[in-house]
């Protein structure tokens, strides 16, 4: 909104200017807000939290919709007269890297043929969207792009639900592709909005909320759809998400706002209508009228920025840790449903579709624990370290110390228990405990790693987030090529035992950044590097 529009927003009266009223004797705001009331950093916390909540809802809904068809392949097999291998093409096109549930009969560990196609298509669907929409949002506005992508996801869900003719197989596959293509966009553009709205000391919690919402969607989608479609024809697993997406679309239209603001040159900021309807139409239907003026050259630069960021040493080091540590979560999820649904006589647990869906609640519990862990530590611990050991001077590497417990201790323990449970066919509750522990250990690293890389490239937060997401997708693709030979070579127990040791070794990359992160960050393209290192956050 422009200055006139902001006067309509109810804020507590204060004799202090916007910059001063946020200060306390113990905390210095980074970045420094301007004195302009349109500056998102000066908005009331309630307004910021509403935008963040809608952003989290959009991320959750997009992930849920993309994975709604993940469990029930039997109906499609009968309808389209395809094998489960061929059906996996449809599932994989909308699959996020970290959820590998499949329901089909396997002999011993034979899960690879479907997973190869599945993860290859996931790479095409989920990875292509971020690279496509990041430059578009630079020109049309982040809120506008999120709104239209949510609408497009809704349309794709309806498209998939009505593909009930035996000749609709190709169209059904394409609907899954585009659902994944559009569904991941809110999470991709979220880091830019978070950095626009929140100060450094608030970002850790905001990133945790955003990424946990998305990851929770990857869990809730298969769980709910498994229960809904267990005794129904498969399109019902799409229809329930249509209502969720419709509600999300309404929330986006009512509450999302464009957050871009130039604090150095106020004149470049567009005048935004103050009236409610005029403001909404300007934001979502004529988005170029509310964003900062830009050129096609700048838009093209944004398009290649993720590739440049990906070549920087600090990104590659953190990306390798992400690929290994988070990727083993993929390895756990790739095999869990297979073992759960194998007949007991073949060494499995004989779970039905509904029982498999119920088993996923161990992921729910894990992600709730991660949310609390991140909320209470992802900001507090780094700020405390800066005050105690560096006189209140900030370094992005302080963020990484949150990972000691989940990544170095919890995740390897969970992988070891998981391998032992499969090797010795322990009770399924032991398997559930292992999945819970791995969920906590792996997912706790996601917001921290994204936040760290974003704070290494503060001018390009969305593009930095795309790169880290791509590293996770790479492992989701490659694990399909070697999990079967790996199991055959050393047996399933040692597969996950080795993963536990590799998880410990991968933490050495984090320790390297803790030790020499400042020096490593200097080796990057001069046009990209920007951080808040050296800022005084308090005493």
Phi, psi and omega in degrees: 000154174279184185299322179294321181294327183291333180297339180281346181278128182282115177231151180297134179296142179212135178285350183268149172293163186305324182292313188287326189289348178271347188280149169230172181291344185252352190221134174249133185281132176227123357285165179287124177288156176278179177271004183275132181293343178280347180298121181303333178294338179268356181293151177300150181301324180300317180296319178295316182294325178296315179297317179297320180297318179293321177297319177295320178297318179295320178295316179298313183295319179297317179292320180297315180296318183296330184254011185293337182258021191282329187268316191267096178259347187295317181297317179295325179300317181287317184295310186269359181056046179243157173282166178294333174298314179291323179296331182296339176299320180292318180294316188293332184295338180243018187271133170279150188303330192260011178232113186237044178285135173214147179239102173198159184287134177231158174250119185054248187251020188282087178238000191288315186306314180290321184293328178299306180296322183298310183284329175299316180290326176299320178298319180293316184282306186282330182276331184289322182305309180303316181293332181281318188271342179300310177291327179296319180294333177296328182265323186258347181105139183292316182296320179296316180295319178298315180302310184288331176288324175297317177298318179295322177297319178300314180298319180294326177294319176296318177305311180295324183292331183266002179276068185251011176265142181304337180270007184266014189300313182297317179297322178297317179298318181293325178297324178291321178301310185285334173298315176292324181300316181272329190293333183275352188298316180304322179289328180290318181276348182302316181304326178294317179293320179299315181290334175290324189268327194242149176283167183305320184284356179250346191292325182303315179291322180294317177296322178299313180299316183296310185283330176291327176297316179295312181294326176295326176297323178293338177272314185293324181303302178297324182297305182297317181294327177298317178289317185294320187263002183300325182236025182224168176288148194301331182301339181297335179289345173269321189295324181293332178283338178298317177297318178298316180293324177298316177297319178297319180298318178297316179297319178298315181296324185278328193237339181289144179226154175285130188251359179293136181204133178264112182276350182265328181226094184300331185294338181282345181284133182290151171278123183254133181304143180274334178294147186299304183294318179299321178295316181295317181292322178295325183285316190257335182253339177225056189303331181293347180277351182242349180270165177297140180303140181215174180235166177296328178296316178295322179296318177296323178297319177298325181295327181265350183302317179304324180291322178292318178297321180296339179270355180283139183304319182297324179289319180294320180295312179293326179295322178296318177299315179298317181301318183280306187295308180286330182296330179291337171298324175296318180298323177294312183289335180294327187257336185303307181297328180297313179290322181298324187261354173296144176302149181301322180296338179263009177096005179265199183247356175065034181284146171273177178301315180295320179294322177296318177298320179295326180298331182293351177294341174294331173292319179304311181298319179298317183288331174295317177299318179298321179299313179294318180301311181293322181297321185268343185241332189296339172252316186299312184295311179300318180295320179295320178295320179297318181291319187282321189251351183223022177064025180084007179271131189275144167223135180302332183296341177299335178299326189288341183292345175294340188275352183306308185289306185290318188275324183270332185249300190292312185299312178299322178298315179299318178296321178295316179296321180298314179297319179294321181298319179286321183297317185254010178050055178286170181304147183297339176289331173293320176297318178297319177299317180297316179297319177301313182295316179295322177301313179297311184295323183278312186289335178297337181279340188297302181295329181292314181294319178295315180300318181297311182295322177300319181283352170274342180224067190294340178278346184225061184293320180295318181293323177295320178296325178299318183296313180296321176298324179295323177297321178294322180293324180302316180290323176301331177281311191285332183300332181294337184278340186228000181295319180293310176300326179297313179297318181294330184282319188235359183078157191295326181299315181282340173302310182280336171295318176294322175301321179298316179293320178296325178297321176295315180296324181296334179292343176299329177293322176293318179297324176299317178291322175302322186278311187236026182301320180301314180289321182295323181293344178286339180270080180201169180296130185299332181285346184258321189297124174196130179214177179254020178298140180093349178289140178274113183264349181153187181232000000 
